[in-house]
Amino acid sequence: MHAQPTILLVEDNPDTVEFLARRLRDENFEVLVARNGLEAWRIANAERPSAIVMDINLPQMNGDEVVRKLRAQPETEKIPVVFMTAETEQRVRDLLVPNHTICLEKAIKSKTLIDALYQVLPRAAAG
């Protein structure tokens, strides 16, 4: 169990990873990083993060595929997800669950991301 909420940041753009990871750490989140969908799948299963910030278009496995696989197993089905996408949310519409899954349009402001995380994180984990 982690002392502070752990966020799995899944993004293949190094500049975006650097910026968002720094901003999340400034909010006292522990940050794990995956740069492709397969790595995200493995980390989510091993670490069981408090929430996932997930790009949709990724190498090796797309973000929506990762979330579908996570939702298909009891151990990871309840991990909250904040999707980040340059597309419409139509692609992930069936994955959106009120107060559990949010879709934000890129380029998002870091405050918008932080607010979305506090919305999906369970109250105890959010502090």
C-alpha positions in Angstrom: 0.0 0.0 0.0 1.3 3.4 -0.9 1.4 6.3 1.6 0.2 8.8 -1.0 -2.0 8.2 -4.1 -0.1 6.6 -6.9 -0.8 7.8 -10.4 0.2 5.7 -13.4 1.0 8.2 -16.2 0.7 6.6 -19.6 2.0 8.8 -22.4 4.5 8.3 -25.3 5.5 11.9 -25.7 8.6 12.6 -23.6 7.9 16.3 -23.2 4.3 15.6 -22.0 5.6 13.0 -19.6 8.1 15.3 -18.1 5.7 18.2 -17.7 2.8 16.1 -16.3 4.9 14.0 -14.0 6.5 17.1 -12.5 3.0 18.7 -12.0 1.6 15.5 -10.4 4.6 15.2 -8.0 4.1 18.9 -7.1 0.6 17.8 -5.9 2.2 15.0 -3.8 1.2 12.1 -6.0 3.6 9.2 -6.4 4.1 8.9 -10.2 4.7 5.7 -12.2 5.3 6.2 -16.0 4.6 3.9 -18.9 5.4 4.9 -22.4 3.3 2.3 -24.2 0.2 0.3 -23.7 1.8 -3.0 -22.9 4.0 -1.4 -20.3 0.9 0.3 -18.8 -0.9 -3.1 -18.6 2.0 -4.7 -16.8 2.5 -1.8 -14.4 -1.2 -1.5 -13.6 -1.4 -5.2 -12.8 1.8 -5.2 -10.7 1.4 -1.9 -8.8 -2.4 -1.4 -8.7 -2.2 2.5 -8.9 -4.7 4.7 -7.2 -5.6 6.1 -10.7 -4.4 6.0 -14.3 -3.8 9.0 -16.6 -4.0 7.4 -20.0 -3.3 8.6 -23.5 -5.4 6.7 -26.0 -3.1 6.4 -29.1 0.0 4.5 -27.8 2.5 2.1 -29.2 2.1 -1.7 -28.7 -1.5 -1.4 -27.3 -3.9 1.5 -27.4 -5.1 3.1 -24.1 -8.7 2.1 -24.6 -7.6 -1.6 -25.1 -5.5 -1.4 -21.9 -8.6 -0.1 -20.0 -10.9 -2.8 -21.5 -8.5 -5.5 -20.3 -8.1 -3.9 -16.9 -11.9 -3.7 -16.5 -12.2 -7.4 -17.5 -10.5 -8.6 -14.3 -11.7 -8.1 -10.7 -8.3 -7.0 -9.4 -8.1 -4.0 -11.6 -11.6 -3.2 -12.7 -12.1 -0.4 -10.3 -9.0 1.6 -11.0 -10.1 5.1 -11.9 -9.0 6.4 -15.3 -8.5 9.9 -16.8 -8.2 9.6 -20.6 -6.2 12.2 -22.5 -6.9 12.4 -26.2 -6.7 14.6 -29.2 -9.7 12.7 -30.6 -13.3 12.8 -29.7 -14.4 10.8 -26.7 -16.6 8.7 -28.9 -13.9 6.0 -29.1 -14.0 5.5 -25.3 -17.6 6.4 -24.7 -18.5 2.9 -23.5 -15.6 3.1 -20.9 -16.8 6.4 -19.4 -18.2 5.8 -15.9 -19.4 8.9 -13.9 -17.0 9.8 -11.1 -14.7 6.9 -12.2 -13.6 7.6 -15.7 -13.1 11.0 -17.4 -12.0 12.0 -20.9 -10.0 15.2 -21.3 -9.1 16.7 -24.6 -5.4 17.4 -25.3 -3.8 19.8 -24.7 -5.1 19.9 -21.2 -4.1 22.3 -18.6 -2.4 20.7 -15.6 -5.0 22.1 -13.2 -7.7 20.5 -15.2 -5.9 17.2 -14.9 -5.4 17.6 -11.2 -9.1 18.5 -10.7 -10.1 15.4 -12.7 -7.9 13.1 -10.6 -9.4 14.4 -7.4 -12.8 13.8 -8.9 -12.1 10.1 -9.7 -9.9 9.2 -6.7 -11.6 7.7 -3.7 -11.9 10.2 -0.9 -9.4 8.3 1.3 -6.8 8.2 -1.4 -7.3 11.8 -2.4 -6.4 13.0 1.1 
